[in-house]
């Protein structure tokens, strides 16, 4: 299973594809969140650091993130919004518990083998990136 994991400012791991919560949650609707909007340079798919602006998971606490509710991004056009504002951003532990319950296996998921997407991009960027493809660099 491949999921994207982000670290909160207080060190908790949450499952969210992007480091920015603005497109997929109601964070902009919360008065307390308005001053937390930031502009940062973050690792990107091409190996460079891209400038991003929004409400970064890494700048919010788990308590703050748990107040937010998920909603469909505008980029999904005419998809149903019937589930908007029902669900919260799950922690990695909650997601692992869910997956464990869904599988009929006694096998444990190994939490010690997880890394955040940012950590993965930093790790991956230790390789030489050419023509949009990652090629291992044996000298690293």
Buried (B, 14 or more C-beta within 10 A) or exposed (E): EEBBBBBBBEEBBBBBEBBBBBBBBBBBEBEEBEEBBEEBEBBEEEBEEEEBEBBBBBBBEBEBBBBBBBBBEEEEEEEEEEEEEEEBBBBBBEBBEEEEEEEEEEEEBEEEEBEBBBBBBEEEBEBBBEEEEBEEEEEE
